[in-house]
Amino acid sequence: MKRINKNIWDGKELIWAGDGKTYLRGVGEDFLTHPFFEDAYNKILLSYKPKTNYKLCLFLPCSYGKPYSQSYIHYMIIKSLRNLKNHYDKIHQIILTNAGIVPRELEEHYPFCCYDWNPRFENPEIKDRYTEVLFKRLKGYISKFNDYYDRFACYLRWNSDTYRAIKKVERNLELKIPNFSLKPISIKKSEIKKLSYSVYDYEDDLILIASKNLQNLIQKVKEAIG
């Protein structure tokens, strides 16, 4: 039998910026303002626009798993939001990360699907730098696409550097971006293990998929959409 060597799909249409080959694993300036990430962000500002006008822009955290929707955290968030049924498509989910500002519909595109920034290796200096870079990118995104959204909100840990960037944007743009996560919230180690299947129980953002937190998210989203 003759062997067929021709590729039937090479994934090129999923390259948003960069070479589509390099896996960007690390923590520091090189993995915050890498040319691929900078080009990807600039392309969003220049060549992208939201699919429609949304009732709510919901900013979400990054995750170890890629694409984000396949991670424990995003899977549970999406599952909860889908319970809103007809309201689900009125919410634009935007992931905030060292790689940039990532609309949900671009999560499988390179370079957003091929990097790993591990917070365990951060130091105070890079945490501040991360917050500053994210603040500038987020400010740019909101300034460009503000007219596509009726309102903004986030679902983040209150003590995260990502939320620090949100607060800076609020002050700078005089814009309200309420946090739909409970504050404060305690969660038992046994629940963390259950949520992570005892595999990845050191991820701080697992607190976001505690049942009472997800219930609060849905309630707040309902109130925001009306």
C-alpha positions as CSV (number, residue, x, y, z in Angstrom):
1,M,0.0,0.0,0.0
2,K,1.3,3.4,-1.0
3,R,2.1,5.6,2.1
4,I,0.6,9.1,2.1
5,N,3.0,11.6,3.6
6,K,1.0,14.8,2.8
7,N,-0.2,16.7,5.9
8,I,-4.0,17.2,5.9
9,W,-3.8,20.2,8.4
10,D,-0.9,22.3,9.6
11,G,-2.7,24.7,12.0
12,K,-1.3,27.8,10.3
13,E,-4.6,29.6,10.5
14,L,-4.3,29.4,14.3
15,I,-1.1,31.5,14.4
16,W,-2.1,34.9,15.6
17,A,1.5,36.2,16.0
18,G,5.0,34.7,16.2
19,D,6.5,31.6,14.6
20,G,3.9,29.1,15.9
21,K,6.8,26.8,17.1
22,T,8.4,28.3,20.2
23,Y,7.1,27.3,23.6
24,L,7.5,30.3,25.9
25,R,8.1,29.0,29.4
26,G,9.5,31.3,32.0
27,V,9.0,34.1,34.4
28,G,10.6,37.6,33.9
29,E,10.8,40.4,31.5
30,D,11.6,38.1,28.5
31,F,8.3,36.3,29.1
32,L,6.3,39.4,29.7
33,T,7.2,41.6,26.9
34,H,8.4,39.0,24.5
35,P,8.2,40.2,20.8
36,F,5.5,37.5,20.1
37,F,3.3,38.8,23.0
38,E,3.9,42.4,22.0
39,D,3.0,41.7,18.4
40,A,-0.1,39.7,19.4
41,Y,-1.3,42.5,21.6
42,N,-0.7,45.1,18.9
43,K,-2.5,43.0,16.3
44,I,-5.5,42.8,18.6
45,L,-5.6,46.6,18.8
46,L,-5.1,47.0,15.0
47,S,-6.8,44.0,13.4
48,Y,-9.3,42.6,15.9
49,K,-12.8,43.6,17.0
50,P,-15.3,41.9,19.2
51,K,-17.9,39.8,17.3
52,T,-20.9,41.8,18.5
53,N,-22.0,44.3,21.2
54,Y,-22.0,42.6,24.6
55,K,-24.0,43.3,27.8
56,L,-20.9,42.4,29.8
57,C,-17.1,42.2,29.4
58,L,-15.9,39.7,32.0
59,F,-12.2,39.7,32.8
60,L,-10.9,36.3,34.0
61,P,-7.5,35.0,35.2
62,C,-5.0,33.0,33.3
63,S,-4.6,29.2,34.0
64,Y,-1.9,26.6,33.8
65,G,-3.9,24.5,31.3
66,K,-4.0,25.6,27.7
67,P,-6.2,26.3,26.0
68,Y,-7.7,28.0,29.0
69,S,-11.2,26.5,28.6
70,Q,-9.6,23.0,29.2
71,S,-8.3,24.0,32.6
72,Y,-10.0,23.0,35.9
73,I,-10.8,26.7,36.6
74,H,-12.1,27.8,33.3
75,Y,-14.0,24.6,32.7
76,M,-16.0,25.2,35.9
77,I,-16.4,29.0,35.2
78,I,-17.7,28.3,31.7
79,K,-20.0,25.5,32.9
80,S,-21.5,27.9,35.5
81,L,-22.0,30.7,33.0
82,R,-23.7,28.4,30.5
83,N,-26.4,27.8,33.1
84,L,-27.5,31.3,32.3
85,K,-28.6,29.9,28.9
86,N,-29.7,32.7,26.7
87,H,-27.6,35.2,28.6
88,Y,-24.3,33.3,27.9
89,D,-23.7,34.9,24.5
90,K,-24.2,38.3,26.0
91,I,-21.0,37.9,28.0
92,H,-17.5,38.4,26.4
93,Q,-14.9,36.5,28.3
94,I,-11.4,38.1,28.3
95,I,-8.4,36.3,29.9
96,L,-5.8,38.5,31.5
97,T,-2.3,37.1,31.4
98,N,1.4,37.8,31.0
99,A,0.8,37.0,27.3
100,G,-1.6,39.9,27.0
101,I,-5.3,40.5,26.7
102,V,-6.9,37.3,25.3
103,P,-10.5,37.2,24.1
104,R,-11.9,33.7,24.6
105,E,-12.3,33.2,20.8
106,L,-8.5,33.5,20.4
107,E,-7.5,31.1,23.2
108,E,-6.4,28.4,20.7
109,H,-4.3,30.7,18.6
110,Y,-0.5,31.0,18.9
111,P,1.1,32.4,21.1
112,F,-1.7,32.3,23.6
113,C,-1.8,28.5,23.6
114,C,1.9,27.9,24.0
115,Y,3.4,29.5,27.1
116,D,3.7,28.9,30.8
117,W,4.3,31.6,33.5
118,N,4.6,30.0,36.9
119,P,3.7,32.4,39.7
120,R,5.7,30.4,42.2
121,F,8.9,31.8,40.7
122,E,7.8,35.5,40.8
123,N,9.6,38.0,43.0
124,P,8.3,41.4,44.2
125,E,10.0,43.3,41.4
126,I,8.5,41.1,38.6
127,K,5.1,41.2,40.3
128,D,5.2,45.0,40.1
129,R,6.4,44.8,36.5
130,Y,3.6,42.4,35.6
131,T,1.0,44.7,37.1
132,E,2.3,47.7,35.2
133,V,2.5,45.9,31.8
134,L,-1.0,44.4,32.3
135,F,-2.3,47.8,33.3
136,K,-1.1,49.4,30.1
137,R,-2.4,46.6,27.9
138,L,-5.7,46.6,29.6
139,K,-6.1,50.3,29.4
140,G,-5.3,50.1,25.7
141,Y,-7.9,47.4,25.1
142,I,-10.7,49.1,27.0
143,S,-10.0,52.5,25.4
144,K,-10.1,50.9,22.0
145,F,-13.2,48.7,22.4
146,N,-15.2,50.4,25.2
147,D,-18.2,51.0,22.9
148,Y,-18.7,47.2,22.4
149,Y,-19.7,46.7,26.0
150,D,-22.5,48.0,28.2
151,R,-20.4,47.4,31.3
152,F,-17.2,45.7,32.6
153,A,-16.6,43.3,35.5
154,C,-13.9,40.8,36.6
155,Y,-13.7,37.5,38.4
156,L,-10.4,37.4,40.1
157,R,-8.7,36.8,43.5
158,W,-8.8,40.1,45.4
159,N,-5.1,39.7,46.4
160,S,-3.9,38.9,42.8
161,D,-1.5,41.1,40.8
162,T,-4.0,40.9,38.0
163,Y,-6.7,42.6,40.2
164,R,-4.1,45.2,41.2
165,A,-3.9,46.1,37.4
166,I,-7.7,46.3,37.3
167,K,-7.8,48.8,40.1
168,K,-5.2,50.9,38.4
169,V,-7.3,50.9,35.2
170,E,-10.4,51.9,37.3
171,R,-8.6,54.9,38.7
172,N,-7.0,55.9,35.4
173,L,-10.0,55.7,33.2
174,E,-12.6,56.5,35.9
175,L,-14.3,53.3,35.1
176,K,-16.2,50.8,37.4
177,I,-15.0,47.2,37.1
178,P,-16.6,45.3,40.0
179,N,-15.1,42.1,41.2
180,F,-17.6,39.3,41.2
181,S,-15.5,37.1,43.4
182,L,-16.4,36.9,47.1
183,K,-14.3,38.9,49.6
184,P,-13.1,37.4,51.8
185,I,-13.6,33.7,51.2
186,S,-12.2,30.7,53.0
187,I,-12.0,27.3,51.5
188,K,-11.0,24.0,53.2
189,K,-8.0,22.1,52.0
190,S,-10.3,19.1,51.4
191,E,-12.4,21.1,49.0
192,I,-9.3,22.3,47.1
193,K,-8.1,18.7,46.7
194,K,-11.5,17.7,45.5
195,L,-11.6,20.6,43.0
196,S,-8.2,19.7,41.6
197,Y,-8.6,16.0,41.8
198,S,-5.6,16.1,44.1
199,V,-3.4,16.8,41.1
200,Y,-2.8,20.5,41.0
201,D,-3.9,21.7,44.5
202,Y,-1.3,24.5,44.8
203,E,-3.0,26.9,42.3
204,D,-4.3,29.9,44.2
205,D,-7.0,30.5,41.7
206,L,-8.8,27.3,42.6
207,I,-10.6,29.4,45.2
208,L,-12.6,30.8,42.3
209,I,-14.3,27.5,41.6
210,A,-15.4,27.0,45.2
211,S,-19.2,26.4,45.0
212,K,-20.2,29.5,47.0
213,N,-17.9,31.7,44.8
214,L,-19.4,30.4,41.6
215,Q,-22.9,30.9,42.9
216,N,-21.9,34.5,43.7
217,L,-20.5,34.9,40.2
218,I,-23.8,33.8,38.6
219,Q,-25.9,36.0,40.8
220,K,-23.7,39.1,40.0
221,V,-23.7,38.4,36.3
222,K,-27.5,38.1,36.3
223,E,-27.7,41.5,38.1
224,A,-25.3,43.0,35.7
225,I,-27.0,41.8,32.5
226,G,-30.5,42.6,33.9
